[in-house]
Amino acid sequence: MSASSPAPAPGNDPRFLDAARELGAALAQRGVELVYGGANVGLMGAMANAVLEGGGHVIGVIPRHLLDFEVAHTGIPDLRIVESMHDRKALMAELSDAFVALPGGFGTLEETFEVLTWRQLGLHQKPVVILNAGGYFDALVAFLEHMVKRRLLSPENHALLSVETSIEEMFAALEREATEGGGKWLDRDLT
């Protein structure tokens, strides 16, 4: 058995890469700091580059073992190296004011559902949004609706996740949630 590299790919639909770059540019333009997994590859690497190109600030958090695969983004001034994937997720969650998922694989799904579960359990009140570029998450959205119909997911918990198809809709959802939640999503005090 051979070990495979964890290096992510940008996918086979150019809309995915376009969305990552456009979101990065929008974050930089709005002065929103990006906290992400610290890689220089895939959609997240492209988004980080777009933030940097727009003059924005990026914090990368990468586990030490991924340094062996040479996927760390050495072009970001704030790259934090942690010991494990668990440490990575914990630090990213601590540093983040909201969570946005772009098209991705197992890691994207795992991290999205973990922060969504933490929200369901009341461990945080931060928004969780899927940016459904190119309809990538349509099947997942249908499955979540199936879970509600089968009464294994409550409508209230289903509503903890926003699914948006454009960057403007994503920012609108974040602002809407901040208004309903009683504070600006970027400045939320959760203590």
C-alpha positions as CSV (number, residue, x, y, z in Angstrom):
1,M,0.0,0.0,0.0
2,S,1.4,3.4,-0.9
3,A,0.7,6.6,1.0
4,S,-1.0,9.3,-1.0
5,S,-0.5,13.0,-0.6
6,P,-3.2,14.9,1.1
7,A,-2.8,17.8,-1.4
8,P,-6.2,19.0,-2.4
9,A,-7.2,19.7,-6.0
10,P,-9.3,22.7,-7.2
11,G,-11.9,20.3,-8.8
12,N,-13.1,19.9,-12.3
13,D,-15.5,22.9,-12.5
14,P,-13.9,26.3,-13.0
15,R,-16.7,27.8,-11.0
16,F,-15.2,26.4,-7.8
17,L,-11.8,28.1,-8.4
18,D,-13.6,31.3,-9.4
19,A,-15.6,31.3,-6.2
20,A,-12.5,30.8,-4.1
21,R,-10.7,33.6,-5.7
22,E,-13.7,35.9,-5.7
23,L,-14.4,35.2,-2.0
24,G,-10.7,35.9,-1.2
25,A,-10.9,39.2,-3.0
26,A,-14.2,40.1,-1.3
27,L,-12.7,39.3,2.1
28,A,-9.7,41.6,1.5
29,Q,-11.9,44.4,0.1
30,R,-14.2,44.2,3.2
31,G,-11.2,44.0,5.6
32,V,-12.2,40.6,6.8
33,E,-9.3,38.4,8.0
34,L,-9.1,34.9,6.6
35,V,-8.4,32.0,9.0
36,Y,-7.8,28.8,7.1
37,G,-5.9,25.5,7.0
38,G,-2.6,27.0,5.9
39,A,-2.1,25.2,2.6
40,N,-0.7,26.6,-0.7
41,V,-2.7,24.2,-2.9
42,G,-6.3,23.7,-3.9
43,L,-9.2,26.1,-3.5
44,M,-8.1,27.3,-0.1
45,G,-4.6,28.1,-1.3
46,A,-6.2,30.1,-4.2
47,M,-8.5,31.9,-1.8
48,A,-5.6,32.8,0.5
49,N,-3.6,34.1,-2.4
50,A,-6.5,36.3,-3.5
51,V,-6.8,37.7,0.1
52,L,-3.1,38.5,0.1
53,E,-3.2,40.0,-3.4
54,G,-6.0,42.2,-2.2
55,G,-3.9,43.4,0.7
56,G,-5.9,41.4,3.3
57,H,-4.6,39.5,6.3
58,V,-4.4,35.7,6.4
59,I,-3.8,33.4,9.3
60,G,-2.9,29.8,8.3
61,V,-3.0,26.9,10.8
62,I,-1.3,23.7,9.7
63,P,-0.4,20.5,11.5
64,R,3.3,19.7,11.6
65,H,2.9,16.4,9.7
66,L,1.6,18.2,6.6
67,L,4.9,20.1,6.4
68,D,6.4,16.8,5.1
69,F,4.0,17.0,2.1
70,E,5.3,20.6,1.3
71,V,1.8,22.0,1.2
72,A,2.3,24.8,3.7
73,H,1.8,28.3,2.3
74,T,5.1,29.9,3.1
75,G,3.9,33.2,1.6
76,I,1.6,34.1,4.4
77,P,3.2,36.1,7.2
78,D,1.1,34.4,10.0
79,L,1.5,30.7,9.5
80,R,0.9,28.8,12.8
81,I,2.2,25.2,13.1
82,V,0.3,22.9,15.5
83,E,0.9,19.4,16.5
84,S,-2.3,17.7,15.3
85,M,-5.4,18.0,13.2
86,H,-7.4,18.3,16.4
87,D,-5.2,21.3,17.5
88,R,-5.6,22.8,14.1
89,K,-9.4,22.7,14.2
90,A,-9.5,24.0,17.8
91,L,-7.3,27.0,17.0
92,M,-9.1,27.8,13.8
93,A,-12.5,27.7,15.6
94,E,-11.1,29.9,18.4
95,L,-9.7,32.5,15.9
96,S,-12.8,32.5,13.6
97,D,-16.0,34.6,13.9
98,A,-17.8,32.6,11.2
99,F,-17.3,29.5,9.2
100,V,-17.8,29.3,5.4
101,A,-17.4,26.0,3.4
102,L,-16.4,26.0,-0.3
103,P,-16.6,22.9,-2.4
104,G,-14.2,20.2,-1.1
105,G,-13.8,16.6,0.1
106,F,-13.8,14.7,3.3
107,G,-12.0,17.4,5.3
108,T,-14.4,20.1,4.2
109,L,-17.4,18.0,5.2
110,E,-15.8,16.9,8.5
111,E,-14.9,20.4,9.6
112,T,-18.2,21.9,8.5
113,F,-20.2,19.3,10.4
114,E,-18.0,19.5,13.4
115,V,-18.5,23.3,13.8
116,L,-22.2,22.8,13.0
117,T,-22.5,20.2,15.7
118,W,-20.7,22.4,18.2
119,R,-23.2,25.1,17.4
120,Q,-26.1,22.7,17.9
121,L,-24.7,21.8,21.3
122,G,-24.4,25.5,22.2
123,L,-20.6,25.5,22.3
124,H,-20.6,28.6,20.1
125,Q,-23.1,30.9,18.3
126,K,-21.0,31.6,15.2
127,P,-22.6,31.4,11.7
128,V,-22.0,28.3,9.6
129,V,-22.5,28.9,5.8
130,I,-22.0,26.7,2.8
131,L,-21.1,28.6,-0.4
132,N,-22.8,26.4,-2.9
133,A,-20.6,27.3,-5.9
134,G,-21.8,25.7,-9.1
135,G,-24.4,23.7,-7.3
136,Y,-21.7,21.5,-5.8
137,F,-23.6,20.9,-2.5
138,D,-27.0,20.3,-4.1
139,A,-27.0,16.6,-3.2
140,L,-25.9,17.4,0.4
141,V,-28.7,20.0,0.7
142,A,-31.2,17.4,-0.5
143,F,-29.9,14.9,2.0
144,L,-30.2,17.3,4.9
145,E,-33.8,17.9,3.9
146,H,-34.3,14.1,3.8
147,M,-32.9,13.9,7.4
148,V,-35.6,16.5,8.4
149,K,-38.3,14.5,6.7
150,R,-37.2,11.3,8.4
151,R,-37.2,13.2,11.7
152,L,-33.5,12.6,12.4
153,L,-32.7,16.3,12.1
154,S,-34.9,18.9,13.6
155,P,-36.0,21.9,11.5
156,E,-34.4,24.1,14.2
157,N,-31.0,22.4,13.9
158,H,-31.3,22.3,10.1
159,A,-31.7,26.1,10.2
160,L,-28.3,26.4,11.9
161,L,-26.7,26.0,8.5
162,S,-27.1,28.6,5.8
163,V,-26.6,27.6,2.1
164,E,-26.0,30.4,-0.3
165,T,-25.2,30.4,-4.0
166,S,-23.3,33.7,-4.3
167,I,-20.8,35.7,-2.2
168,E,-23.2,38.6,-1.8
169,E,-25.9,36.2,-0.5
170,M,-23.3,34.7,1.8
171,F,-22.4,38.1,3.3
172,A,-26.1,38.9,3.5
173,A,-26.7,35.7,5.5
174,L,-23.9,36.5,7.9
175,E,-25.3,40.0,8.4
176,R,-28.9,38.7,8.8
177,E,-27.7,36.2,11.4
178,A,-25.8,38.9,13.2
179,T,-28.9,41.0,13.4
180,E,-31.1,38.1,14.6
181,G,-28.3,37.0,17.0
182,G,-28.0,40.4,18.6
183,G,-24.5,41.5,17.4
184,K,-22.3,41.9,14.4
185,W,-20.9,38.5,13.5
186,L,-17.4,39.8,13.3
187,D,-17.4,41.2,16.8
188,R,-19.4,38.6,18.6
189,D,-18.6,38.2,22.3
190,L,-19.3,34.6,23.3
191,T,-18.2,34.8,26.9
